[in-house]
Amino acid sequence: MNIRIIIEPEYQDSFWCKETMKGLSGQAYLKKIRVMEMAEADIGQLKAGRAGEIVTIIGTSINWINRIASLILKKGCLCLLVTGDQNSNALNRTNILLLDYQSSMHTLLSHLKDAGNERIALFGVNPSSYADSVKKECFPWKDDIYYNYGSIADCTKQIWEHIRNYSAVICVNDTAAIYLLQFLLERGVRIPDSLHLISFGDSFLSRLMSPSITSVEQDFRALGEEAVQVCSFLVKNPMLTVNAFIKCPLRIRDSTMVDGHPPAADTQPQEFPDIDFYEDADVATIQALNRLLAEGDSLDIRILQALLGGETQERTAELMNLSLSSLRYRIRKLRAYFPTASKNEMQELIRYYLSPNALTLAEKTKRKEELGKNG
């Protein structure tokens, strides 16, 4: 069996896409399944009915997904969309695997209503994103939706003009939540006392914020692993159509502090022009910091702590029991996450989003993970 994969180019380097691919590649390796990446130009070479082969689409932009799925379906090939909206008419012959955003939205709303919130905003919606279209359609107050048309700063300015009208804000992802949280804290808005903040993602960085952010957990690695199971099923049952969902549990933290439970619903998204969420410099900074924290080890965090504390490289190398050349190699790797920032700018960016206590927590968390891996 072979799995051909086509990834939306704009999101190939995003954290969620990399995590999905890690899960898919790891599960395929265990099952001795061959994984082959392809580009849009390769679709013309596909042959219908090729035994034991399926094309998996990984993407989020509505227009791109519809175009790619249509091209693959015209070739008469088996196709699985990973992340998307099950209600798209254009994809009515496409097998779909996605995180269960519908149930998650209702869980969030129940959680916030249980806390006494009556006026709630939905913040940061990317109008060209399938995932955001599901969240938007499940949100009952259409006049309280704030769209991100390529600048999280502009979106934040819009909601700031009306922030006194709301007792809670749902952010469509952790990047939007982290940016908005820092913006509000700087202007004296007390969270959760004056405003509840809740998000989708449950990223490592969101857990380190002060206050930590209540989030829906999005396990993209599990999504990738499940994609292999669905592909195996479809190859054996090519006449069937699969719509599969992965549950996303709510992780309650400091930014809301209440229990909740979900109801259910069903709706249809609109079409919008493509918006490149990741071209926004503010978004790129938060994403880079999240990748650094997720991919770095405990030693990387300790090095950051020392440098932010004003230690020289020589003293830091001594404290870490490293040679100076090894330390400088590690620092170059850390700086690579912020290619356009100087060393001082990188340090200021980290200080802006993370307190010393947050870095200490990050280092402890990493050490626990490393000890667990080593048995």
VOBA-1610 file (N, C-alpha, C; in pm, whole numbers, padded with zeros to 5 digits, always signed):
BEGIN
Met+00084-00120+00000Met+00000+00000+00000Met+00088+00125+00000Asn+00046+00225-00077Asn+00115+00352-00083Asn+00019+00465-00045Ile+00071+00567+00026Ile-00006+00688+00053Ile+00065+00805-00014Arg+00000+00864-00112Arg+00052+00986-00172Arg-00003+01105-00094Ile+00082+01204-00067Ile+00041+01319+00014Ile+00066+01447-00063Ile-00035+01534-00066Ile-00018+01667-00122Ile-00050+01768-00012Ile+00046+01858+00016Ile+00036+01953+00127Ile+00022+02094+00070Glu-00069+02171+00127Glu-00084+02311+00085Glu+00049+02385+00107Pro+00109+02440+00001Pro+00245+02497+00012Pro+00261+02603+00121Glu+00162+02691+00138Glu+00174+02800+00234Glu+00184+02752+00378Tyr+00136+02629+00404Tyr+00131+02580+00542Tyr+00228+02465+00567Gln+00314+02436+00470Gln+00405+02323+00481Gln+00496+02332+00604Asp+00537+02453+00641Asp+00629+02469+00753Asp+00558+02506+00883Ser+00425+02507+00882Ser+00351+02542+01005Ser+00362+02428+01106Phe+00346+02464+01233Phe+00358+02365+01341Phe+00254+02255+01327Trp+00128+02292+01296Trp+00022+02191+01288Trp+00047+02094+01174Cys+00099+02146+01062Cys+00126+02059+00946Cys+00242+01963+00976Lys+00347+02014+01038Lys+00461+01928+01073Lys+00420+01819+01171Glu+00335+01855+01271Glu+00289+01757+01368Glu+00202+01650+01301Thr+00116+01692+01208Thr+00033+01597+01134Thr+00120+01500+01055Met+00224+01554+00990Met+00313+01469+00911Met+00395+01374+00998Lys+00435+01421+01117Lys+00509+01332+01209Lys+00423+01212+01247Gly+00296+01240+01280Gly+00206+01131+01316Gly+00182+01036+01200Leu+00160+01093+01081Leu+00133+01010+00963Leu+00255+00926+00925Ser+00371+00992+00919Ser+00493+00921+00879Ser+00530+00812+00979Gly+00517+00844+01110Gly+00551+00746+01212Gly+00462+00624+01207Gln+00331+00646+01190Gln+00237+00534+01185Gln+00257+00453+01057Ala+00284+00521+00945Ala+00308+00452+00818Ala+00433+00365+00828Tyr+00536+00416+00895Tyr+00660+00339+00913Tyr+00632+00210+00991Leu+00553+00222+01097Leu+00521+00103+01178Leu+00444-00001+01098Lys+00361+00046+01005Lys+00278-00044+00926Lys+00343-00083+00793Lys+00469-00036+00775Lys+00543-00064+00652Lys+00467-00014+00527Ile+00411+00106+00540Ile+00341+00170+00429Ile+00430+00279+00371Arg+00438+00285+00241Arg+00523+00383+00174Arg+00449+00517+00164Val+00514+00625+00206Val+00458+00760+00198Val+00535+00839+00093Met+00462+00900+00000Met+00525+00977-00108Met+00460+01114-00119Glu+00538+01220-00101Glu+00484+01355-00117Glu+00479+01391-00265Met+00377+01468-00301Met+00362+01509-00440Met+00319+01656-00445Ala+00332+01716-00562Ala+00290+01855-00584Ala+00167+01858-00672Glu+00105+01975-00684Glu-00015+01987-00766Glu+00012+01946-00911Ala+00132+01978-00959Ala+00166+01943-01097Ala+00169+01792-01121Asp+00186+01714-01014Asp+00193+01567-01029Asp+00056+01502-01041Ile-00051+01576-01012Ile-00184+01515-01013Ile-00218+01460-01152Gly-00170+01527-01255Gly-00198+01481-01391Gly-00144+01343-01421Gln-00045+01298-01343Gln+00015+01166-01365Gln-00058+01054-01290Leu-00157+01090-01210Leu-00230+00989-01133Leu-00310+00899-01227Lys-00325+00772-01186Lys-00403+00676-01264Lys-00513+00617-01178Ala-00635+00624-01228Ala-00750+00572-01152Ala-00738+00422-01133Gly-00782+00378-01015Gly-00790+00235-00989Gly-00657+00168-00961Arg-00551+00247-00942Arg-00421+00186-00910Arg-00433+00118-00774Ala-00407-00011-00771Ala-00432-00092-00651Ala-00348-00045-00533Gly-00412-00037-00415Gly-00339-00009-00291Gly-00284+00131-00281Glu-00346+00229-00351Glu-00293+00365-00348Glu-00404+00466-00319Ile-00371+00567-00237Ile-00468+00670-00201Ile-00395+00804-00189Val-00463+00912-00226Val-00404+01046-00217Val-00462+01116-00094Thr-00374+01166-00008Thr-00416+01238+00113Thr-00385+01386+00096Ile-00486+01471+00118Ile-00471+01616+00108Ile-00458+01673+00249Ile-00352+01751+00273Ile-00335+01819+00401Ile-00332+01969+00374Gly-00433+02039+00421Gly-00440+02183+00396Gly-00551+02246+00475Thr-00568+02377+00458Thr-00674+02446+00533Thr-00750+02549+00451Ser-00693+02601+00342Ser-00760+02706+00265Ser-00872+02647+00179Ile-00990+02705+00189Ile-01108+02651+00123Ile-01087+02638-00028Asn-01042+02745-00093Asn-01027+02743-00239Asn-00924+02640-00284Trp-00811+02633-00213Trp-00705+02538-00250Trp-00754+02395-00234Ile-00818+02365-00123Ile-00867+02229-00099Ile-00969+02189-00205Asn-01064+02277-00233Asn-01166+02244-00334Asn-01103+02216-00470Arg-01003+02299-00508Arg-00938+02280-00639Arg-00863+02147-00645Ile-00783+02119-00542Ile-00703+01996-00542Ile-00791+01873-00536Ala-00894+01876-00449Ala-00984+01761-00438Ala-01056+01735-00570Ser-01099+01842-00636Ser-01169+01826-00764Ser-01078+01763-00870Leu-00952+01807-00874Leu-00857+01751-00971Leu-00833+01602-00947Ile-00820+01564-00819Ile-00796+01423-00785Ile-00919+01339-00815Leu-01037+01390-00782Leu-01160+01316-00806Leu-01184+01297-00957Lys-01148+01399-01036Lys-01163+01387-01182Lys-01076+01276-01239Lys-00965+01248-01171Lys-00877+01138-01214Lys-00932+01003-01170Gly-01041+01005-01090Gly-01103+00880-01046Gly-01026+00810-00937Cys-00945+00885-00859Cys-00860+00824-00756Cys-00924+00835-00617Leu-00885+00744-00530Leu-00925+00753-00390Leu-00860+00875-00326Cys-00935+00946-00242Cys-00886+01072-00187Cys-00931+01086-00042Leu-00839+01131+00045Leu-00872+01159+00185Leu-00828+01301+00217Leu-00920+01382+00267Leu-00888+01517+00312Leu-00864+01515+00463Val-00746+01561+00506Val-00713+01568+00648Val-00722+01714+00690Thr-00813+01742+00782Thr-00860+01875+00825Thr-00945+01935+00715Gly-01063+01979+00749Gly-01156+02035+00654Gly-01295+02042+00712Asp-01392+02081+00631Asp-01529+02093+00677Asp-01616+01992+00604Gln-01678+01904+00679Gln-01755+01795+00622Gln-01876+01840+00542Asn-01916+01968+00550Asn-02038+02013+00484Asn-02015+02074+00346Ser-01891+02075+00298Ser-01866+02140+00169Ser-01929+02061+00054Asn-02017+02127-00024Asn-02081+02060-00137Asn-01980+02018-00242Ala-01872+02098-00255Ala-01771+02068-00357Ala-01698+01938-00326Leu-01706+01894-00201Leu-01628+01777-00160Leu-01717+01659-00123Asn-01836+01650-00185Asn-01930+01548-00140Asn-01889+01406-00175Arg-01784+01387-00254Arg-01734+01251-00281Arg-01597+01229-00218Thr-01557+01318-00129Thr-01425+01310-00067Thr-01434+01251+00073Asn-01346+01158+00105Asn-01335+01107+00241Asn-01268+01213+00327Ile-01316+01229+00449Ile-01270+01341+00532Ile-01234+01295+00672Leu-01121+01344+00723Leu-01079+01321+00861Leu-01043+01457+00919Leu-01107+01494+01029Leu-01078+01625+01086Leu-01096+01625+01236Leu-01038+01725+01299Leu-01061+01748+01440Leu-01205+01797+01458Asp-01269+01755+01565Asp-01412+01780+01583Asp-01435+01922+01637Tyr-01424+02020+01547Tyr-01439+02159+01587Tyr-01582+02194+01627Gln-01680+02128+01568Gln-01819+02158+01601Gln-01847+02131+01748Ser-01818+02009+01792Ser-01841+01975+01933Ser-01758+02065+02024Ser-01636+02095+01981Ser-01548+02179+02064Ser-01606+02318+02083Met-01663+02376+01976Met-01722+02509+01988Met-01837+02509+02087His-01918+02406+02085His-02030+02399+02177His-01981+02377+02321Thr-01873+02302+02335Thr-01813+02285+02468Thr-01764+02419+02523Leu-01696+02496+02438Leu-01647+02628+02480Leu-01762+02719+02521Leu-01866+02722+02440Leu-01979+02810+02469Leu-02049+02770+02599Ser-02064+02639+02621Ser-02124+02592+02746Ser-02038+02630+02865His-01908+02613+02850His-01814+02646+02957His-01824+02794+02994Leu-01830+02880+02893Leu-01836+03024+02919Leu-01973+03067+02975Lys-02079+03004+02925Lys-02212+03038+02976Lys-02227+02993+03122Asp-02168+02878+03155Asp-02172+02831+03294Asp-02102+02930+03387Ala-02008+03005+03332Ala-01936+03105+03411Ala-02010+03238+03416Gly-02131+03243+03356Gly-02211+03365+03362Gly-02188+03461+03247Asn-02119+03419+03142Asn-02092+03507+03029Asn-02211+03509+02933Glu-02259+03629+02902Glu-02371+03642+02809Glu-02331+03709+02678Arg-02231+03794+02681Arg-02185+03862+02558Arg-02045+03812+02527Ile-02034+03734+02419Ile-01909+03665+02384Ile-01869+03704+02243Ala-01740+03724+02220Ala-01687+03754+02086Ala-01609+03635+02034Leu-01604+03623+01900Leu-01518+03525+01833Leu-01410+03603+01762Phe-01285+03577+01793Phe-01174+03664+01752Phe-01073+03591+01664Gly-01028+03660+01556Gly-00917+03612+01475Gly-00954+03520+01362Val-01080+03518+01319Val-01126+03424+01217Val-01056+03452+01084Asn-00987+03351+01032Asn-00928+03358+00897Asn-01037+03317+00798Pro-01089+03408+00716Pro-01205+03376+00632Pro-01178+03271+00525Ser-01052+03237+00499Ser-01024+03135+00398Ser-00991+02999+00459Ser-01006+02987+00592Ser-00970+02862+00661Ser-01093+02774+00682Tyr-01080+02646+00645Tyr-01187+02550+00670Tyr-01216+02539+00819Ala-01110+02523+00899Ala-01129+02505+01043Ala-01202+02624+01103Asp-01162+02745+01064Asp-01226+02865+01118Asp-01369+02879+01069Ser-01398+02829+00948Ser-01535+02838+00897Ser-01630+02754+00983Val-01581+02639+01031Val-01665+02555+01118Val-01691+02627+01250Lys-01586+02685+01309Lys-01602+02757+01436Lys-01698+02875+01418Lys-01681+02946+01307Lys-01766+03063+01281Lys-01912+03023+01267Glu-01940+02914+01193Glu-02078+02874+01169Glu-02145+02821+01296Cys-02066+02773+01390Cys-02121+02725+01517Cys-02137+02837+01619Phe-02088+02956+01585Phe-02094+03069+01677Phe-02224+03145+01653Pro-02311+03164+01753Pro-02446+03215+01728Pro-02458+03365+01705Trp-02355+03445+01739Trp-02368+03591+01730Trp-02281+03645+01617Lys-02339+03655+01497Lys-02262+03688+01377Lys-02205+03830+01380Asp-02268+03921+01456Asp-02217+04058+01464Asp-02099+04071+01560Asp-02067+03964+01630Asp-01958+03967+01727Asp-01839+03883+01681Ile-01824+03868+01550Ile-01711+03795+01491Ile-01610+03897+01438Tyr-01482+03877+01474Tyr-01375+03968+01431Tyr-01279+03890+01340Tyr-01270+03937+01214Tyr-01195+03866+01112Tyr-01050+03913+01105Asn-00962+03817+01077Asn-00821+03847+01054Asn-00796+03842+00904Tyr-00784+03959+00842Tyr-00760+03966+00698Tyr-00610+03980+00668Gly-00527+03912+00746Gly-00384+03913+00720Gly-00303+03995+00816Ser-00368+04057+00917Ser-00295+04134+01019Ser-00363+04114+01154Ile-00298+04041+01243Ile-00354+04018+01376Ile-00360+04149+01454Ala-00269+04241+01425Ala-00269+04372+01492Ala-00395+04451+01455Asp-00433+04451+01326Asp-00553+04522+01283Asp-00679+04459+01343Cys-00681+04327+01347Cys-00794+04256+01406Cys-00809+04291+01554Thr-00696+04302+01622Thr-00697+04336+01765Thr-00747+04478+01787Lys-00707+04570+01700Lys-00756+04709+01711Lys-00908+04715+01698Gln-00963+04630+01611Gln-01108+04629+01591Gln-01180+04583+01717Ile-01133+04475+01777Ile-01204+04425+01896Ile-01180+04516+02015Trp-01065+04583+02019Trp-01034+04673+02131Trp-01137+04786+02141Glu-01186+04832+02026Glu-01286+04940+02025Glu-01416+04897+02092His-01441+04766+02101His-01568+04716+02155His-01548+04624+02276Ile-01426+04617+02327Ile-01394+04515+02428Ile-01480+04528+02553Arg-01524+04650+02586Arg-01607+04669+02706Arg-01744+04605+02692Asn-01783+04571+02569Asn-01913+04506+02547Asn-01912+04358+02582Tyr-01791+04301+02599Tyr-01780+04156+02614Tyr-01732+04115+02752Ser-01781+04000+02796Ser-01729+03939+02919Ser-01639+03822+02888Ala-01636+03778+02758Ala-01551+03665+02719Ala-01517+03675+02571Val-01399+03622+02536Val-01355+03616+02396Val-01307+03474+02365Ile-01361+03417+02257Ile-01310+03290+02204Ile-01215+03322+02091Cys-01091+03276+02101Cys-00991+03296+01995Cys-00983+03169+01910Val-00973+03186+01779Val-00978+03069+01691Val-00851+02985+01697Asn-00742+03041+01750Asn-00619+02963+01769Asn-00536+03027+01879Asp-00437+02954+01925Asp-00353+03003+02035Asp-00270+03124+01996Thr-00231+03132+01870Thr-00152+03247+01825Thr-00231+03376+01846Ala-00357+03376+01802Ala-00443+03492+01821Ala-00464+03520+01970Ala-00482+03412+02049Ala-00507+03428+02193Ala-00387+03489+02264Ile-00267+03443+02230Ile-00145+03493+02296Ile-00123+03640+02262Tyr-00143+03675+02135Tyr-00126+03815+02096Tyr-00228+03904+02167Leu-00355+03861+02168Leu-00460+03940+02231Leu-00439+03950+02382Leu-00398+03839+02443Leu-00374+03840+02588Leu-00271+03945+02626Gln-00158+03947+02558Gln-00053+04044+02590Gln-00100+04187+02565Phe-00173+04207+02457Phe-00227+04339+02424Phe-00319+04389+02536Leu-00408+04304+02583Leu-00505+04342+02686Leu-00438+04366+02821Leu-00343+04278+02856Leu-00274+04293+02984Leu-00198+04426+02990Glu-00137+04464+02878Glu-00063+04590+02873Glu-00153+04711+02894Arg-00282+04693+02864Arg-00377+04805+02877Arg-00464+04793+03001Gly-00422+04708+03093Gly-00485+04701+03223Gly-00610+04615+03232Val-00640+04538+03128Val-00756+04447+03135Val-00716+04324+03217Arg-00790+04297+03321Arg-00756+04185+03410Arg-00825+04058+03362Ile-00744+03956+03339Ile-00795+03827+03292Ile-00760+03721+03395Pro-00859+03649+03449Pro-00999+03637+03408Pro-01097+03728+03481Asp-01051+03817+03569Asp-01143+03897+03651Asp-01237+03983+03568Ser-01182+04054+03467Ser-01264+04144+03385Ser-01310+04078+03255Leu-01235+03981+03207Leu-01264+03919+03078Leu-01212+03776+03079His-01295+03683+03031His-01251+03545+03013His-01195+03527+02872Leu-01087+03452+02861Leu-01021+03429+02732Leu-01006+03278+02713Ile-01042+03230+02595Ile-01041+03086+02568Ile-00999+03064+02423Ser-00941+02949+02392Ser-00876+02934+02262Ser-00881+02791+02211Phe-00837+02775+02086Phe-00814+02644+02024Phe-00664+02624+02008Gly-00611+02510+02049Gly-00471+02480+02026Gly-00404+02402+02137Asp-00408+02457+02259Asp-00339+02396+02373Asp-00189+02381+02345Ser-00130+02483+02284Ser+00013+02479+02251Ser+00097+02492+02379Phe+00222+02453+02368Phe+00315+02460+02480Phe+00324+02604+02532Leu+00329+02700+02440Leu+00342+02840+02478Leu+00217+02889+02552Ser+00098+02847+02508Ser-00025+02894+02573Ser-00031+02850+02719Arg+00030+02735+02750Arg+00030+02685+02887Arg+00127+02763+02976Leu+00224+02830+02914Leu+00325+02904+02990Leu+00287+03050+03012Met+00183+03097+02944Met+00145+03237+02958Met+00093+03264+03099Ser+00092+03390+03138Ser+00041+03429+03269Ser-00067+03535+03251Pro-00197+03498+03267Pro-00247+03367+03308Pro-00238+03263+03195Ser-00230+03136+03236Ser-00231+03028+03136Ser-00368+03026+03068Ile-00369+02985+02940Ile-00489+03001+02857Ile-00569+02872+02851Thr-00697+02882+02885Thr-00789+02770+02865Thr-00799+02742+02716Ser-00776+02616+02676Ser-00770+02583+02533Ser-00834+02449+02503Val-00884+02438+02381Val-00922+02308+02325Val-00796+02242+02274Glu-00772+02120+02316Glu-00652+02049+02273Glu-00668+02002+02129Gln-00574+02037+02045Gln-00573+01994+01905Gln-00453+01902+01884Asp-00477+01773+01881Asp-00369+01675+01871Asp-00347+01641+01723Phe-00264+01722+01657Phe-00241+01702+01514Phe-00160+01575+01486Arg-00077+01535+01582Arg-00002+01411+01561Arg-00099+01292+01558Ala-00199+01293+01648Ala-00301+01188+01648Ala-00381+01191+01518Leu-00403+01313+01465Leu-00473+01328+01338Leu-00396+01257+01226Gly-00264+01276+01224Gly-00181+01210+01123Gly-00181+01059+01138Glu-00174+01011+01263Glu-00176+00867+01288Glu-00308+00805+01241Glu-00419+00875+01273Glu-00551+00824+01234Glu-00568+00825+01083Ala-00502+00920+01015Ala-00511+00926+00869Ala-00462+00796+00805Val-00357+00738+00862Val-00305+00610+00809Val-00408+00499+00827Gln-00476+00497+00943Gln-00579+00395+00967Gln-00694+00409+00866Val-00735+00535+00842Val-00844+00559+00748Val-00804+00520+00607Cys-00680+00554+00568Cys-00631+00516+00435Cys-00632+00364+00417Ser-00586+00292+00519Ser-00584+00144+00513Ser-00725+00089+00494Phe-00821+00148+00568Phe-00961+00104+00556Phe-01016+00131+00417Leu-00986+00249+00361Leu-01041+00286+00231Leu-00984+00203+00117Val-00857+00168+00128Val-00797+00083+00024Val-00866-00053+00019Lys-00907-00103+00137Lys-00977-00232+00144Lys-01125-00219+00110Asn-01179-00096+00127Asn-01323-00073+00105Asn-01342+00050+00016Pro-01298+00045-00109Pro-01295+00165-00195Pro-01434+00220-00230Met-01540+00143-00210Met-01674+00190-00245Met-01738+00269-00131Leu-01676+00267-00013Leu-01733+00338+00102Leu-01677+00480+00112Thr-01752+00568+00178Thr-01708+00705+00205Thr-01696+00724+00355Val-01586+00784+00399Val-01559+00800+00543Val-01563+00948+00580Asn-01640+00981+00684Asn-01632+01111+00752Asn-01596+01082+00897Ala-01472+01103+00935Ala-01425+01066+01069Ala-01380+01190+01145Phe-01399+01187+01278Phe-01369+01302+01362Phe-01284+01259+01481Ile-01191+01345+01519Ile-01110+01322+01639Ile-01154+01422+01746Lys-01189+01370+01863Lys-01236+01456+01972Lys-01125+01548+02021Cys-01166+01668+02062Cys-01072+01769+02110Cys-01113+01810+02252Pro-01050+01756+02356Pro-01090+01789+02493Pro-01056+01932+02532Leu-01136+01988+02622Leu-01114+02123+02673Leu-01022+02116+02794Arg-00914+02195+02792Arg-00819+02201+02904Arg-00840+02335+02976Ile-00904+02328+03092Ile-00940+02450+03165Ile-00820+02500+03246Arg-00787+02629+03225Arg-00673+02688+03296Arg-00713+02824+03354Asp-00614+02905+03385Asp-00637+03027+03462Asp-00724+03130+03392Ser-00726+03133+03259Ser-00794+03242+03188Ser-00947+03232+03189Thr-01002+03119+03243Thr-01149+03111+03260Thr-01189+03052+03396Met-01136+02936+03428Met-01160+02872+03558Met-01306+02835+03586Val-01368+02755+03498Val-01501+02697+03525Val-01515+02564+03452Asp-01607+02478+03497Asp-01633+02351+03429Asp-01743+02372+03325Gly-01742+02287+03223Gly-01848+02295+03123Gly-01873+02162+03055His-01979+02155+02973His-02011+02033+02898His-02087+02070+02773Pro-02078+01987+02666Pro-02125+02028+02534Pro-02268+01989+02495Pro-02340+02070+02406Pro-02453+02019+02325Pro-02410+01978+02180Ala-02491+02018+02062Ala-02447+01982+01924Ala-02523+02056+01813Ala-02461+02070+01687Ala-02528+02141+01576Ala-02462+02114+01443Asp-02513+02180+01334Asp-02466+02151+01200Asp-02489+02272+01110Thr-02385+02319+01034Thr-02403+02441+00951Thr-02314+02441+00828Gln-02327+02543+00745Gln-02260+02551+00615Gln-02169+02672+00604Pro-02040+02656+00561Pro-01949+02770+00551Pro-01972+02854+00425Gln-01920+02980+00427Gln-01922+03065+00308Gln-01786+03058+00239Glu-01779+03114+00117Glu-01651+03119+00048Glu-01590+03258+00060Phe-01457+03262+00079Phe-01383+03388+00089Phe-01254+03374+00009Pro-01193+03485-00032Pro-01061+03477-00094Pro-00958+03426+00005Asp-00850+03365-00047Asp-00746+03310+00041Asp-00675+03420+00118Ile-00653+03397+00248Ile-00577+03488+00333Ile-00457+03410+00386Asp-00336+03463+00369Asp-00217+03395+00420Asp-00189+03442+00562Phe-00243+03368+00656Phe-00232+03397+00799Phe-00086+03407+00842Tyr+00001+03323+00785Tyr+00139+03313+00833Tyr+00232+03420+00776Glu+00182+03507+00687Glu+00265+03617+00639Glu+00269+03733+00738Asp+00178+03735+00833Asp+00172+03840+00935Asp+00293+03828+01028Ala+00370+03936+01041Ala+00494+03932+01121Ala+00467+03896+01267Asp+00358+03948+01324Asp+00325+03918+01464Asp+00292+03770+01482Val+00218+03716+01387Val+00185+03573+01390Val+00312+03490+01378Ala+00399+03529+01285Ala+00524+03454+01264Ala+00609+03451+01391Thr+00613+03562+01465Thr+00691+03568+01589Thr+00638+03469+01692Ile+00506+03469+01713Ile+00447+03379+01813Ile+00465+03234+01769Gln+00445+03206+01641Gln+00464+03070+01591Gln+00609+03024+01609Ala+00704+03115+01583Ala+00845+03081+01598Ala+00879+03049+01744Leu+00827+03129+01836Leu+00851+03105+01978Leu+00789+02973+02022Asn+00671+02944+01972Asn+00606+02817+02006Asn+00686+02699+01953Arg+00739+02711+01829Arg+00822+02601+01774Arg+00949+02583+01855Leu+01012+02695+01893Leu+01134+02687+01974Leu+01107+02609+02103Leu+00997+02643+02171Leu+00965+02578+02298Leu+00926+02432+02278Ala+00853+02403+02169Ala+00808+02266+02145Ala+00922+02176+02099Glu+01012+02230+02017Glu+01117+02147+01956Glu+01248+02148+02035Gly+01271+02252+02116Gly+01395+02260+02193Gly+01394+02163+02310Asp+01511+02141+02371Asp+01518+02053+02488Asp+01543+02137+02614Ser+01557+02069+02728Ser+01572+02140+02855Ser+01699+02224+02858Leu+01804+02177+02791Leu+01928+02253+02788Leu+01910+02385+02710Asp+01834+02379+02600Asp+01804+02501+02525Asp+01735+02604+02614Ile+01639+02557+02694Ile+01565+02649+02782Ile+01658+02707+02888Arg+01746+02625+02943Arg+01841+02674+03044Arg+01935+02777+02985Ile+01977+02756+02861Ile+02064+02853+02793Ile+01990+02986+02777Leu+01863+02979+02735Leu+01783+03101+02722Leu+01772+03173+02856Gln+01746+03097+02962Gln+01734+03158+03096Gln+01862+03231+03134Ala+01976+03169+03108Ala+02103+03231+03144Ala+02128+03358+03064Leu+02103+03353+02933Leu+02126+03469+02848Leu+02031+03584+02883Leu+01904+03549+02910Leu+01807+03652+02948Leu+01839+03711+03085Gly+01909+03631+03168Gly+01950+03679+03299Gly+02076+03763+03296Gly+02132+03784+03176Gly+02248+03872+03162Gly+02383+03802+03169Glu+02384+03668+03171Glu+02512+03597+03176Glu+02586+03609+03043Thr+02717+03614+03049Thr+02798+03613+02926Thr+02798+03473+02868Gln+02840+03463+02741Gln+02847+03331+02679Gln+02949+03244+02751Glu+03059+03302+02793Glu+03163+03225+02863Glu+03109+03167+02993Arg+03039+03252+03070Arg+02982+03207+03197Arg+02870+03105+03174Thr+02791+03127+03071Thr+02682+03033+03039Thr+02738+02896+03002Ala+02845+02895+02921Ala+02908+02768+02884Ala+02958+02694+03008Glu+03014+02769+03100Glu+03064+02710+03224Glu+02948+02652+03307Leu+02839+02727+03319Leu+02723+02681+03396Leu+02659+02558+03335Met+02661+02548+03203Met+02595+02436+03133Met+02689+02318+03110Asn+02815+02335+03153Asn+02916+02230+03131Asn+02934+02201+02982Leu+02941+02309+02903Leu+02959+02297+02758Leu+03087+02368+02716Ser+03141+02325+02603Ser+03248+02404+02544Ser+03186+02530+02484Leu+03266+02634+02468Leu+03216+02759+02413Leu+03163+02738+02271Ser+03232+02654+02193Ser+03188+02629+02056Ser+03053+02556+02054Ser+03032+02461+02149Ser+02904+02391+02156Ser+02792+02486+02194Leu+02821+02575+02289Leu+02720+02673+02330Leu+02683+02763+02213Arg+02783+02812+02141Arg+02755+02902+02029Arg+02676+02833+01919Tyr+02701+02703+01900Tyr+02624+02625+01802Tyr+02477+02621+01844Arg+02455+02598+01974Arg+02317+02593+02025Arg+02248+02729+02012Ile+02321+02835+02041Ile+02263+02969+02030Ile+02227+03000+01885Arg+02312+02958+01790Arg+02281+02978+01647Arg+02151+02904+01610Lys+02134+02784+01664Lys+02012+02708+01637Lys+01889+02779+01693Leu+01902+02834+01813Leu+01791+02907+01874Leu+01758+03033+01795Arg+01861+03104+01750Arg+01839+03227+01674Arg+01778+03199+01537Ala+01798+03076+01485Ala+01743+03041+01354Ala+01590+03044+01355Tyr+01530+03032+01473Tyr+01384+03043+01481Tyr+01337+03186+01455Phe+01427+03284+01472Phe+01395+03425+01449Phe+01496+03483+01351Pro+01491+03441+01224Pro+01598+03474+01128Pro+01617+03623+01103Thr+01514+03705+01121Thr+01528+03848+01092Thr+01558+03931+01217Ala+01566+03867+01333Ala+01588+03941+01458Ala+01733+03932+01503Ser+01785+04040+01560Ser+01918+04036+01621Ser+01910+03957+01752Lys+02025+03930+01814Lys+02025+03857+01941Lys+01944+03932+02046Asn+01965+04064+02054Asn+01893+04144+02153Asn+01743+04148+02124Glu+01708+04157+01995Glu+01566+04157+01958Glu+01500+04025+01993Met+01571+03915+01969Met+01518+03783+02005Met+01492+03775+02155Gln+01587+03823+02234Gln+01571+03819+02379Gln+01454+03905+02425Glu+01436+04021+02361Glu+01323+04108+02398Glu+01189+04044+02363Leu+01185+03976+02247Leu+01062+03907+02208Leu+01025+03799+02309Ile+01125+03723+02355Ile+01099+03617+02453Ile+01055+03678+02585Arg+01121+03786+02627Arg+01082+03853+02753Arg+00939+03906+02746Tyr+00899+03954+02627Tyr+00766+04012+02611Tyr+00657+03908+02639Tyr+00678+03785+02589Tyr+00573+03684+02601Tyr+00590+03594+02723Leu+00712+03579+02773Leu+00736+03480+02880Leu+00804+03542+03001Ser+00748+03516+03117Ser+00811+03559+03242Ser+00922+03461+03278Pro+01014+03499+03368Pro+01117+03405+03416Pro+01055+03278+03474Asn+00942+03291+03545Asn+00875+03174+03602Asn+00825+03080+03493Ala+00779+03138+03380Ala+00730+03055+03270Ala+00844+02974+03209Leu+00961+03035+03196Leu+01076+02960+03142Leu+01121+02851+03239Thr+01112+02878+03368Thr+01146+02775+03467Thr+01050+02657+03454Leu+00920+02687+03436Leu+00821+02581+03417Leu+00848+02504+03288Ala+00885+02575+03182Ala+00915+02511+03054Ala+01032+02414+03069Glu+01136+02459+03141Glu+01255+02375+03160Glu+01221+02249+03239Lys+01139+02263+03344Lys+01098+02147+03425Lys+01015+02049+03342Thr+00924+02104+03260Thr+00840+02021+03174Thr+00924+01942+03075Lys+01023+02010+03016Lys+01110+01943+02920Lys+01191+01831+02987Arg+01240+01859+03110Arg+01318+01756+03180Arg+01233+01633+03208Lys+01108+01655+03248Lys+01017+01542+03274Lys+00995+01461+03147Glu+00974+01531+03034Glu+00956+01462+02906Glu+01078+01379+02871Glu+01196+01436+02893Glu+01321+01366+02858Glu+01343+01244+02948Leu+01310+01258+03077Leu+01323+01145+03168Leu+01227+01034+03131Gly+01105+01073+03088Gly+01006+00974+03045Gly+01052+00898+02923Lys+01115+00968+02828Lys+01164+00902+02704Lys+01278+00807+02735Asn+01358+00843+02834Asn+01475+00760+02868Asn+01442+00648+02965Gly+01314+00636+02998Gly+01270+00525+03083Gly+01287+00551+03229
//
